[in-house]
Amino acid sequence: MPKASVTRQIAREKQKLIDFVLDIEKYPEFIPFCIDSKVYERNDKKDEIEIIADLTIGKKPFVDTYKSDVRYNKKDDTIHVTNIGGPLKHLENNWKFVQKDDFTEVHFDVDFEIKNKFLDIIMTKSFEFGLNKIADAFQDRVEKI
């Protein structure tokens, strides 16, 4: 299973970055290989926001959709994502946001495995490159808006 971590320092307020990450429906506008997204459910509770969403990812001919359970913990400013359907055998990613003086430190960890062994091998080989492209896309987009 590929596992990786990325840490970025972004010159934006923590809450703006959290809101940006939770705006899943905009992902196809700027994330490489994200073709479509759909939020089915969003529940804003006292201590947590829960989101059920689909992301369609890939590059033809390898395109697939997976469903995720996204949970933002308001007390510790973390976002935890797990898969609940689709081509992934396992997905877990975590976002942690730490406000510093004039920037926010963003920590992103991901661990996943694709059910299709052939695709899993391909993704494992290009995983680090892809993760950095996605992190760059998030940072570039948030710095532009």
DSSP file with accessible surface (Angstrom, degrees, kcal/mol):
  #  RESIDUE AA STRUCTURE BP1 BP2  ACC     N-H-->O    O-->H-N    N-H-->O    O-->H-N    TCO  KAPPA ALPHA  PHI   PSI    X-CA   Y-CA   Z-CA
    1    1 A M              0   0  113      0, 0.0   112,-0.2     0, 0.0     2,-0.2   0.000 360.0 360.0 360.0 127.2    0.0    0.0    0.0
    2    2 A P        -     0   0   10      0, 0.0   110,-1.9     0, 0.0     2,-0.4  -0.474 360.0-179.5 -68.3 136.9    1.4    3.4   -0.9
    3    3 A K  E     +A  111   0A 145    108,-0.2     2,-0.3    -2,-0.2   108,-0.2  -0.993   8.5 155.2-134.6 141.7    1.9    5.7    2.0
    4    4 A A  E     -A  110   0A  13    106,-2.2   106,-2.6    -2,-0.4     2,-0.3  -0.986  24.7-148.1-160.5 162.2    3.2    9.2    2.0
    5    5 A S  E     -A  109   0A  76     -2,-0.3     2,-0.4   104,-0.2   104,-0.2  -0.988   8.2-170.6-135.7 145.5    3.2   12.6    3.8
    6    6 A V  E     -A  108   0A  13    102,-2.7   102,-2.9    -2,-0.3     2,-0.4  -0.996   2.4-167.1-134.4 138.1    3.5   16.1    2.6
    7    7 A T  E     +A  107   0A  74     -2,-0.4     2,-0.3   100,-0.2   100,-0.2  -0.996  11.2 178.3-125.8 131.7    3.9   19.3    4.7
    8    8 A R  E     -A  106   0A  50     98,-2.5    98,-3.3    -2,-0.4     2,-0.6  -0.972  24.6-142.0-131.0 148.7    3.4   22.7    3.2
    9    9 A Q  E     -A  105   0A 112     -2,-0.3     2,-0.5    96,-0.2    96,-0.2  -0.960  26.7-173.9-109.0 118.2    3.6   26.2    4.7
   10   10 A I  E     -A  104   0A  12     94,-2.8    94,-3.0    -2,-0.6     2,-2.6  -0.956  29.5-130.4-122.0 130.8    0.9   28.4    3.1
   11   11 A A  S    S+     0   0   58     -2,-0.5     2,-0.3    92,-0.2    92,-0.2  -0.378  75.4  95.7 -78.8  64.8    0.5   32.1    3.7
   12   12 A R  S    S-     0   0   80     -2,-2.6    -2,-0.2    92,-0.1     2,-0.1  -0.976  82.6 -87.8-146.4 158.9   -3.3   31.9    4.5
   13   13 A E     >  -     0   0  119     -2,-0.3     4,-1.7     1,-0.1     3,-0.3  -0.404  37.9-120.9 -68.8 145.7   -5.4   31.7    7.6
   14   14 A K  H  > S+     0   0   53      1,-0.2     4,-2.3     2,-0.2     3,-0.2   0.899 109.4  51.5 -54.8 -47.9   -6.1   28.2    8.9
   15   15 A Q  H  > S+     0   0   82      1,-0.2     4,-2.7     2,-0.2    -1,-0.2   0.877 106.6  54.3 -65.3 -33.7   -9.9   28.4    8.7
   16   16 A K  H  > S+     0   0  123     -3,-0.3     4,-2.0     1,-0.2    -1,-0.2   0.897 109.7  48.1 -64.8 -37.9   -9.7   29.5    5.1
   17   17 A L  H  X S+     0   0    5     -4,-1.7     4,-2.4    -3,-0.2    -2,-0.2   0.904 110.9  50.3 -68.9 -40.0   -7.6   26.5    4.2
   18   18 A I  H  X S+     0   0    0     -4,-2.3     4,-2.3     2,-0.2    -2,-0.2   0.948 111.5  48.1 -62.4 -47.8   -9.9   24.1    6.0
   19   19 A D  H  X S+     0   0   82     -4,-2.7     4,-0.7     1,-0.2    -1,-0.2   0.890 110.1  53.6 -59.6 -38.5  -12.9   25.6    4.2
   20   20 A F  H >< S+     0   0   27     -4,-2.0     3,-0.8    -5,-0.2    -1,-0.2   0.924 109.3  46.7 -63.1 -45.4  -11.0   25.3    0.9
   21   21 A V  H 3< S+     0   0    7     -4,-2.4    -1,-0.2     1,-0.2    -2,-0.2   0.883 110.6  53.4 -65.8 -36.2  -10.3   21.5    1.5
   22   22 A L  H 3< S+     0   0    5     -4,-2.3     2,-1.9     1,-0.2     3,-0.2   0.610  84.2  89.3 -77.0  -8.2  -13.9   20.9    2.5
   23   23 A D    X<  +     0   0   59     -3,-0.8     3,-1.8    -4,-0.7     4,-0.3  -0.420  53.3 162.0 -85.9  64.2  -15.1   22.5   -0.8
   24   24 A I  G >   +     0   0    8     -2,-1.9     3,-1.9     1,-0.3    -1,-0.2   0.800  59.7  68.8 -59.5 -34.1  -15.0   19.1   -2.5
   25   25 A E  G 3  S+     0   0  112      1,-0.3    -1,-0.3    -3,-0.2    12,-0.2   0.722  96.9  55.0 -64.2 -16.8  -17.2   20.1   -5.4
   26   26 A K  G X  S+     0   0   91     -3,-1.8     3,-1.9     1,-0.2     4,-0.4   0.543  77.9  98.1 -92.1  -6.1  -14.5   22.5   -6.7
   27   27 A Y  G X> S+     0   0   22     -3,-1.9     4,-2.8    -4,-0.3     3,-1.9   0.865  74.6  60.2 -52.4 -42.4  -11.8   19.8   -6.9
   28   28 A P  G 34 S+     0   0   45      0, 0.0    -1,-0.3     0, 0.0    -2,-0.1   0.754  94.5  67.3 -61.7 -18.4  -12.2   19.1  -10.7
   29   29 A E  G <4 S+     0   0  112     -3,-1.9    -2,-0.2     1,-0.1    -3,-0.1   0.731 124.9   0.8 -71.3 -21.6  -11.3   22.8  -11.3
   30   30 A F  T <4 S+     0   0   32     -3,-1.9    -1,-0.1    -4,-0.4    -3,-0.1   0.545  99.7  99.1-145.9 -13.0   -7.7   22.4  -10.2
   31   31 A I  S >< S-     0   0   19     -4,-2.8     3,-1.8    -5,-0.2   103,-0.1  -0.731  73.0-117.2 -89.0 126.6   -6.7   18.9   -9.0
   32   32 A P  T 3  S+     0   0   34      0, 0.0     3,-0.1     0, 0.0    26,-0.1  -0.320  96.2   9.3 -58.7 138.2   -4.8   16.9  -11.6
   33   33 A F  T 3  S+     0   0   95      1,-0.2    25,-2.1    24,-0.1     2,-0.8   0.480  92.9 125.0  70.5   5.0   -6.7   13.7  -12.7
   34   34 A C  E <   +B   57   0A  12     -3,-1.8    23,-0.2    23,-0.2    -1,-0.2  -0.861  29.3 171.0 -95.7 112.1   -9.9   14.7  -10.8
   35   35 A I  E     -     0   0A  89     21,-2.7     2,-0.3    -2,-0.8    22,-0.2   0.815  59.7  -5.0 -92.0 -35.5  -12.6   14.6  -13.5
   36   36 A D  E     -B   56   0A  91     20,-1.4    20,-2.9     2,-0.0     2,-0.3  -0.986  54.0-165.2-156.3 159.3  -15.7   15.0  -11.3
   37   37 A S  E     -B   55   0A  13     -2,-0.3     2,-0.3    18,-0.2    18,-0.2  -0.987   3.1-173.4-148.4 151.6  -17.0   15.3   -7.8
   38   38 A K  E     -B   54   0A 103     16,-2.1    16,-2.9    -2,-0.3     2,-0.6  -0.953  14.2-149.7-149.7 127.4  -20.3   15.1   -6.1
   39   39 A V  E     +B   53   0A  35     -2,-0.3    14,-0.2    14,-0.2     3,-0.1  -0.875  15.7 176.6 -97.3 122.7  -21.3   15.8   -2.5
   40   40 A Y  E     +     0   0A 113     12,-2.8     2,-0.3    -2,-0.6    13,-0.2   0.774  67.3  11.9 -91.6 -33.8  -24.3   13.6   -1.4
   41   41 A E  E     -B   52   0A  98     11,-1.5    11,-2.2     2,-0.0     2,-0.4  -0.998  53.6-178.9-151.2 138.3  -24.5   14.6    2.2
   42   42 A R  E     -B   51   0A 119     -2,-0.3     2,-0.5     9,-0.2     9,-0.2  -0.931   6.9-176.7-141.9 118.7  -23.1   17.4    4.4
   43   43 A N  E     -B   50   0A  60      7,-2.9     7,-2.7    -2,-0.4     2,-0.8  -0.969  10.7-159.3-120.2 117.7  -23.9   17.5    8.1
   44   44 A D  E     +B   49   0A 104     -2,-0.5     5,-0.2     5,-0.2     2,-0.2  -0.855  22.6 174.8 -99.2 105.2  -22.6   20.4   10.2
   45   45 A K        -     0   0  104      3,-3.1    -2,-0.0    -2,-0.8     0, 0.0  -0.476  46.2 -91.8-102.3 178.2  -22.7   19.4   13.8
   46   46 A K  S    S+     0   0  181      1,-0.2     3,-0.1    -2,-0.2    -1,-0.0   0.926 121.1  13.1 -57.6 -49.9  -21.4   21.1   16.9
   47   47 A D  S    S+     0   0   62      1,-0.1    27,-2.2    27,-0.1    28,-0.6   0.401 128.8  37.1-109.4  -0.2  -17.9   19.5   16.9
   48   48 A E  E     - C   0  73A  52     25,-0.2    -3,-3.1    26,-0.1     2,-0.5  -1.000  55.4-145.5-154.9 147.4  -17.8   18.0   13.5
   49   49 A I  E     -BC  44  72A  10     23,-2.0    23,-2.8    -2,-0.3     2,-0.5  -0.984  22.6-161.8-112.0 129.0  -18.7   18.3    9.8
   50   50 A E  E     -BC  43  71A  26     -7,-2.7    -7,-2.9    -2,-0.5     2,-0.4  -0.946   9.8-179.2-112.8 132.3  -19.5   15.1    8.1
   51   51 A I  E     -BC  42  70A   1     19,-2.9    19,-3.4    -2,-0.5     2,-0.5  -0.997  16.5-162.3-132.9 133.9  -19.4   14.8    4.3
   52   52 A I  E     +BC  41  69A  32    -11,-2.2   -12,-2.8    -2,-0.4   -11,-1.5  -0.979  32.4 159.2-111.1 123.1  -20.2   11.9    2.0
   53   53 A A  E     -BC  39  68A   3     15,-2.1    15,-3.4    -2,-0.5     2,-0.4  -0.979  35.3-135.2-146.7 155.2  -18.8   12.5   -1.5
   54   54 A D  E     -BC  38  67A  23    -16,-2.9   -16,-2.1    -2,-0.3     2,-0.4  -0.887  14.3-166.6-106.6 143.7  -17.7   10.9   -4.7
   55   55 A L  E     -BC  37  66A  21     11,-2.2    11,-2.3    -2,-0.4     2,-0.6  -1.000   8.7-154.0-125.1 131.6  -14.5   11.7   -6.6
   56   56 A T  E     +BC  36  65A  21    -20,-2.9   -21,-2.7    -2,-0.4   -20,-1.4  -0.937  28.6 170.8-103.1 120.3  -14.0   10.5  -10.2
   57   57 A I  E     +BC  34  64A  58      7,-2.8     7,-2.4    -2,-0.6     2,-0.3  -0.867  16.1  68.0-129.0 160.5  -10.3   10.3  -10.9
   58   58 A G  E     - C   0  63A  20    -25,-2.1     2,-0.3    -2,-0.3     5,-0.2  -0.793  62.8 -92.6 134.1-171.5   -8.0    9.0  -13.5
   59   59 A K  E >   - C   0  62A 147      3,-1.7     3,-2.4    -2,-0.3    -2,-0.0  -0.965  67.1 -57.1-146.4 128.2   -6.8    9.4  -17.0
   60   60 A K  T 3  S+     0   0  184      1,-0.4    -2,-0.0    -2,-0.3     0, 0.0  -0.160 124.8  20.6 -51.6 135.8   -8.4    7.5  -19.9
   61   61 A P  T 3  S+     0   0  113      0, 0.0     2,-1.2     0, 0.0    -1,-0.4  -0.984 123.3  60.3 -92.5   5.2   -8.7    4.6  -20.1
   62   62 A F  E <   +C   59   0A 100     -3,-2.4    -3,-1.7     2,-0.0     2,-0.4  -0.692  68.1 141.9 -98.7  85.8   -8.2    4.3  -16.3
   63   63 A V  E     +C   58   0A  56     -2,-1.2     2,-0.3    -5,-0.2    -5,-0.2  -0.985  15.9 157.0-125.3 135.0  -11.1    6.3  -14.8
   64   64 A D  E     -C   57   0A  81     -7,-2.4    -7,-2.8    -2,-0.4     2,-0.4  -0.983  31.0-130.1-153.4 162.9  -13.0    5.3  -11.7
   65   65 A T  E     -C   56   0A  49     -2,-0.3     2,-0.4    -9,-0.3    -9,-0.2  -0.941  19.7-172.8-118.2 135.3  -15.2    6.8   -9.0
   66   66 A Y  E     -C   55   0A  27    -11,-2.3   -11,-2.2    -2,-0.4     2,-0.4  -0.965  17.9-133.9-128.0 148.6  -14.8    6.3   -5.3
   67   67 A K  E     -CD  54  85A  59     18,-2.3    17,-2.9    -2,-0.4    18,-0.9  -0.832  24.5-164.4-100.8 137.8  -17.0    7.3   -2.4
   68   68 A S  E     -CD  53  83A   7    -15,-3.4   -15,-2.1    -2,-0.4     2,-0.6  -0.921  22.1-142.7-126.2 149.8  -15.5    8.9    0.7
   69   69 A D  E     -CD  52  82A  24     13,-3.1    13,-1.9    -2,-0.3     2,-0.5  -0.957  27.5-168.5-105.7 112.2  -16.5    9.6    4.2
   70   70 A V  E     -CD  51  81A   9    -19,-3.4   -19,-2.9    -2,-0.6     2,-0.5  -0.930   5.7-175.9-109.8 127.1  -14.9   13.0    5.1
   71   71 A R  E     -CD  50  80A  81      9,-2.5     9,-2.8    -2,-0.5     2,-0.6  -0.977  10.4-163.0-130.4 120.9  -14.9   14.2    8.7
   72   72 A Y  E     -CD  49  79A   8    -23,-2.8   -23,-2.0    -2,-0.5     2,-0.8  -0.904  11.1-151.4-102.0 118.6  -13.7   17.5    9.9
   73   73 A N  E  >> -CD  48  78A  53      5,-2.8     5,-1.2    -2,-0.6     4,-1.0  -0.815   4.7-163.8 -90.4 111.3  -13.0   17.7   13.7
   74   74 A K  T  45S+     0   0   65    -27,-2.2    -1,-0.2    -2,-0.8   -26,-0.1   0.753  82.5  59.7 -69.3 -24.7  -13.6   21.3   14.7
   75   75 A K  T  45S+     0   0  155    -28,-0.6    -1,-0.2     1,-0.2   -27,-0.1   0.886 120.9  20.7 -74.0 -38.9  -11.8   20.9   18.0
   76   76 A D  T  45S-     0   0   67     -3,-0.2    21,-0.3     2,-0.1    -2,-0.2   0.314 101.0-121.0-115.5  10.2   -8.4   19.8   16.7
   77   77 A D  T  <5 +     0   0   22     -4,-1.0    20,-1.7     1,-0.2     2,-0.3   0.913  63.8 138.3  53.3  50.3   -8.6   21.2   13.1
   78   78 A T  E   < -DE  73  96A  32     -5,-1.2    -5,-2.8    18,-0.2     2,-0.4  -0.925  42.4-153.0-122.1 150.7   -8.1   17.8   11.4
   79   79 A I  E     -DE  72  95A   1     16,-2.1    16,-2.7    -2,-0.3     2,-0.5  -0.996  11.7-167.6-121.5 127.7   -9.8   16.2    8.5
   80   80 A H  E     -DE  71  94A  63     -9,-2.8    -9,-2.5    -2,-0.4     2,-0.4  -0.969   4.1-170.2-119.0 128.5  -10.0   12.5    8.3
   81   81 A V  E     +DE  70  93A  12     12,-2.9    12,-2.2    -2,-0.5     2,-0.3  -0.973   8.3 172.2-123.7 132.1  -11.0   10.7    5.0
   82   82 A T  E     -DE  69  92A  38    -13,-1.9   -13,-3.1    -2,-0.4     2,-0.2  -0.961  32.5-113.4-131.8 153.1  -11.8    7.0    4.5
   83   83 A N  E     +D   68   0A  34      8,-1.0   -15,-0.3    -2,-0.3     8,-0.2  -0.596  26.2 177.0 -85.4 147.1  -13.3    5.2    1.5
   84   84 A I  E     -     0   0A  89    -17,-2.9     2,-0.2     1,-0.4   -16,-0.2   0.203  67.0  -0.9-130.1  12.7  -16.7    3.7    1.7
   85   85 A G  E    S+D   67   0A  27    -18,-0.9   -18,-2.3     3,-0.1    -1,-0.4  -0.860  86.8  56.3 170.2 154.4  -17.0    2.4   -1.9
   86   86 A G  S    S-     0   0   32    -20,-0.2   -20,-0.2    -2,-0.2    29,-0.1  -0.710  96.6 -27.4 113.3-157.7  -15.4    2.2   -5.3
   87   87 A P  S    S+     0   0   22      0, 0.0    28,-3.2     0, 0.0    29,-0.5   0.513 102.3  99.4 -78.6  -5.0  -12.1    0.8   -6.7
   88   88 A L  E     - F   0 114A  12     26,-0.3    26,-0.3    -3,-0.2     3,-0.2  -0.705  50.3-168.3 -90.1 131.3  -10.1    1.3   -3.5
   89   89 A K  E    S+     0   0A 124     24,-2.6     2,-0.3    -2,-0.5    25,-0.2   0.823  83.8   3.5 -76.8 -32.9   -9.5   -1.6   -1.2
   90   90 A H  E     + F   0 113A  51     23,-1.9    23,-2.5    -3,-0.1    -1,-0.3  -0.986  64.3 171.1-154.6 137.2   -8.3    0.9    1.4
   91   91 A L  E     + F   0 112A   9     -2,-0.3    -8,-1.0    21,-0.2     2,-0.3  -0.944   6.0 160.9-148.3 131.6   -8.0    4.7    1.7
   92   92 A E  E     +EF  82 111A  74     19,-2.4    19,-2.1    -2,-0.3     2,-0.4  -0.928   7.7 167.7-147.0 122.4   -7.1    6.8    4.7
   93   93 A N  E     -EF  81 110A  16    -12,-2.2   -12,-2.9    -2,-0.3     2,-0.4  -0.991  12.6-162.3-135.9 151.4   -5.9   10.3    4.5
   94   94 A N  E     -EF  80 109A  48     15,-2.3    15,-2.4    -2,-0.4     2,-0.4  -0.993   4.6-162.1-133.8 136.7   -5.5   13.0    7.2
   95   95 A W  E     -EF  79 108A  26    -16,-2.7   -16,-2.1    -2,-0.4     2,-0.4  -0.957   8.0-173.3-114.1 137.6   -5.2   16.7    7.0
   96   96 A K  E     -EF  78 107A  80     11,-2.3    11,-2.8    -2,-0.4     2,-0.5  -1.000   6.2-160.8-132.4 131.5   -3.8   18.7   10.0
   97   97 A F  E     - F   0 106A   4    -20,-1.7     2,-0.5    -2,-0.4     9,-0.2  -0.957   7.7-177.0-117.8 124.8   -3.8   22.5   10.1
   98   98 A V  E     - F   0 105A  44      7,-2.6     7,-3.2    -2,-0.5     2,-0.4  -0.967  20.0-139.4-126.2 115.4   -1.5   24.4   12.4
   99   99 A Q  E     + F   0 104A  80     -2,-0.5     5,-0.2     5,-0.2     2,-0.2  -0.576  24.8 179.9 -75.3 127.7   -1.7   28.2   12.5
  100  100 A K        -     0   0   88      3,-3.1   -86,-0.1    -2,-0.4    -1,-0.0  -0.468  48.0 -76.1-109.9-171.5    1.7   29.9   12.8
  101  101 A D  S    S-     0   0  167      1,-0.2     3,-0.0    -2,-0.2    -2,-0.0   0.963 120.9  -2.1 -55.4 -60.2    2.4   33.7   12.9
  102  102 A D  S    S+     0   0  125    -89,-0.0     2,-0.3    -3,-0.0    -1,-0.2   0.140 131.6  35.3-124.5  20.7    2.0   34.5    9.2
  103  103 A F  S    S-     0   0   46    -92,-0.2    -3,-3.1    -5,-0.0     2,-0.5  -0.971  71.1-117.2-158.4 170.1    1.2   31.2    7.7
  104  104 A T  E     -AF  10  99A   0    -94,-3.0   -94,-2.8    -2,-0.3     2,-0.6  -0.969  21.0-139.4-116.5 132.4   -0.5   27.9    8.2
  105  105 A E  E     -AF   9  98A  38     -7,-3.2    -7,-2.6    -2,-0.5     2,-0.5  -0.828  20.6-161.9 -89.3 123.8    1.4   24.6    8.3
  106  106 A V  E     -AF   8  97A  11    -98,-3.3   -98,-2.5    -2,-0.6     2,-0.5  -0.946   5.4-167.2-113.1 123.1   -0.6   22.0    6.5
  107  107 A H  E     -AF   7  96A  50    -11,-2.8   -11,-2.3    -2,-0.5     2,-0.4  -0.940   6.2-176.0-109.0 130.4    0.2   18.3    7.0
  108  108 A F  E     -AF   6  95A  29   -102,-2.9  -102,-2.7    -2,-0.5     2,-0.4  -0.991   2.8-178.8-131.3 122.4   -1.3   15.7    4.7
  109  109 A D  E     -AF   5  94A  68    -15,-2.4   -15,-2.3    -2,-0.4     2,-0.4  -0.962   4.5-175.3-118.1 140.4   -0.9   12.0    5.0
  110  110 A V  E     +AF   4  93A  15   -106,-2.6  -106,-2.2    -2,-0.4     2,-0.3  -0.995  11.6 174.7-139.2 143.9   -2.3    9.4    2.7
  111  111 A D  E     +AF   3  92A  29    -19,-2.1   -19,-2.4    -2,-0.4     2,-0.3  -0.965  20.9 152.8-145.1 121.7   -2.4    5.6    2.7
  112  112 A F  E     - F   0  91A  16   -110,-1.9     2,-0.3    -2,-0.3   -21,-0.2  -0.985  27.3-162.4-150.1 163.1   -4.3    3.6    0.0
  113  113 A E  E     - F   0  90A  28    -23,-2.5   -24,-2.6    -2,-0.3   -23,-1.9  -0.972  19.4-138.2-146.6 133.5   -4.6    0.4   -1.9
  114  114 A I  E     - F   0  88A  18     -2,-0.3   -26,-0.3   -26,-0.3     6,-0.2  -0.731  13.8-134.8 -92.5 139.4   -6.5   -0.2   -5.2
  115  115 A K  S    S+     0   0  126    -28,-3.2     2,-0.7    -2,-0.3    -1,-0.1   0.902  91.7  76.3 -58.6 -42.9   -8.5   -3.4   -5.5
  116  116 A N  S  > S-     0   0   81    -29,-0.5     4,-2.5     1,-0.2     5,-0.2  -0.609  74.2-154.6 -74.5 113.3   -7.2   -4.0   -9.1
  117  117 A K  H  > S+     0   0  116     -2,-0.7     4,-2.2     1,-0.2    -1,-0.2   0.863  90.9  53.8 -60.8 -39.0   -3.7   -5.3   -8.5
  118  118 A F  H  > S+     0   0  123      1,-0.2     4,-2.0     2,-0.2    -1,-0.2   0.956 112.8  42.7 -60.9 -49.1   -2.4   -4.1  -12.0
  119  119 A L  H  > S+     0   0   35      1,-0.2     4,-3.0     2,-0.2     5,-0.2   0.867 110.4  57.6 -65.6 -34.9   -3.7   -0.5  -11.3
  120  120 A D  H  X S+     0   0   16     -4,-2.5     4,-2.4     2,-0.2    -1,-0.2   0.914 106.6  48.8 -62.0 -40.7   -2.3   -0.7   -7.8
  121  121 A I  H  X S+     0   0  101     -4,-2.2     4,-1.9     2,-0.2    -2,-0.2   0.938 112.9  47.6 -64.4 -44.6    1.2   -1.4   -9.2
  122  122 A I  H  X S+     0   0   68     -4,-2.0     4,-1.5     1,-0.2    -2,-0.2   0.939 114.2  46.4 -61.4 -47.4    1.0    1.5  -11.6
  123  123 A M  H  X S+     0   0   71     -4,-3.0     4,-0.8     1,-0.2    -1,-0.2   0.877 108.8  55.4 -65.1 -37.6   -0.3    3.9   -9.0
  124  124 A T  H >< S+     0   0   66     -4,-2.4     3,-0.6    -5,-0.2     4,-0.4   0.916 107.3  50.4 -61.7 -40.6    2.4    2.8   -6.5
  125  125 A K  H 3< S+     0   0  176     -4,-1.9    -1,-0.2     1,-0.2    -2,-0.2   0.842 122.1  31.1 -67.3 -35.0    5.1    3.6   -9.0
  126  126 A S  H 3X S+     0   0   54     -4,-1.5     4,-2.4    -5,-0.2    -1,-0.2   0.312  91.3 104.8-105.9  10.1    3.8    7.1   -9.8
  127  127 A F  H <X S+     0   0   21     -4,-0.8     4,-2.9    -3,-0.6     5,-0.2   0.913  77.4  47.7 -62.2 -51.0    2.4    7.8   -6.4
  128  128 A E  H  > S+     0   0  103     -4,-0.4     4,-2.1     1,-0.2    -1,-0.2   0.930 114.5  47.7 -60.2 -44.1    5.0   10.2   -5.0
  129  129 A F  H  > S+     0   0  140      1,-0.2     4,-2.0    -4,-0.2    -1,-0.2   0.942 114.0  47.2 -60.7 -47.4    5.0   12.3   -8.2
  130  130 A G  H  X S+     0   0   16     -4,-2.4     4,-2.3     1,-0.2    -2,-0.2   0.900 109.6  52.9 -63.5 -41.5    1.2   12.4   -8.2
  131  131 A L  H  X S+     0   0    9     -4,-2.9     4,-2.7     1,-0.2    -1,-0.2   0.923 109.9  48.0 -62.5 -42.9    0.9   13.3   -4.6
  132  132 A N  H  X S+     0   0   57     -4,-2.1     4,-2.7    -5,-0.2    -1,-0.2   0.883 109.8  52.8 -66.9 -35.6    3.3   16.3   -5.0
  133  133 A K  H  X S+     0   0   82     -4,-2.0     4,-2.3     2,-0.2    -1,-0.2   0.916 111.6  46.5 -63.4 -40.5    1.4   17.4   -8.1
  134  134 A I  H  X S+     0   0   52     -4,-2.3     4,-2.5     2,-0.2    -2,-0.2   0.932 112.7  48.7 -67.5 -45.0   -1.8   17.4   -6.1
  135  135 A A  H  X S+     0   0   15     -4,-2.7     4,-2.5     1,-0.2    -2,-0.2   0.918 112.1  49.7 -60.9 -41.8   -0.2   19.2   -3.2
  136  136 A D  H  X S+     0   0   70     -4,-2.7     4,-3.2     1,-0.2     5,-0.2   0.912 109.5  52.0 -61.3 -41.7    1.2   21.8   -5.6
  137  137 A A  H  X S+     0   0   14     -4,-2.3     4,-2.4     2,-0.2     5,-0.2   0.914 110.6  47.4 -63.8 -43.3   -2.3   22.2   -7.2
  138  138 A F  H  X S+     0   0   19     -4,-2.5     4,-2.6     2,-0.2     5,-0.2   0.951 115.4  45.1 -60.6 -49.0   -3.9   22.8   -3.8
  139  139 A Q  H  X S+     0   0   34     -4,-2.5     4,-2.1     1,-0.2    -2,-0.2   0.935 114.1  48.1 -64.6 -44.7   -1.2   25.3   -2.8
  140  140 A D  H  X S+     0   0   83     -4,-3.2     4,-1.1    -5,-0.2    -1,-0.2   0.929 114.3  46.7 -60.0 -45.7   -1.3   27.2   -6.1
  141  141 A R  H  X S+     0   0   65     -4,-2.4     4,-1.3    -5,-0.2     3,-0.5   0.926 112.4  48.0 -64.5 -46.4   -5.0   27.4   -6.2
  142  142 A V  H  < S+     0   0    9     -4,-2.6    -1,-0.2     1,-0.2    -2,-0.2   0.862 110.2  52.7 -67.1 -31.4   -5.4   28.6   -2.6
  143  143 A E  H  < S+     0   0   78     -4,-2.1    -1,-0.2    -5,-0.2    -2,-0.2   0.758 108.1  52.6 -74.6 -21.4   -2.7   31.2   -3.1
  144  144 A K  H  <        0   0  171     -4,-1.1    -1,-0.2    -3,-0.5    -2,-0.2   0.737 360.0 360.0 -83.5 -26.1   -4.5   32.6   -6.2
  145  145 A I     <        0   0  122     -4,-1.3     0, 0.0    -3,-0.2     0, 0.0  -0.454 360.0 360.0-108.8 360.0   -7.9   33.0   -4.5
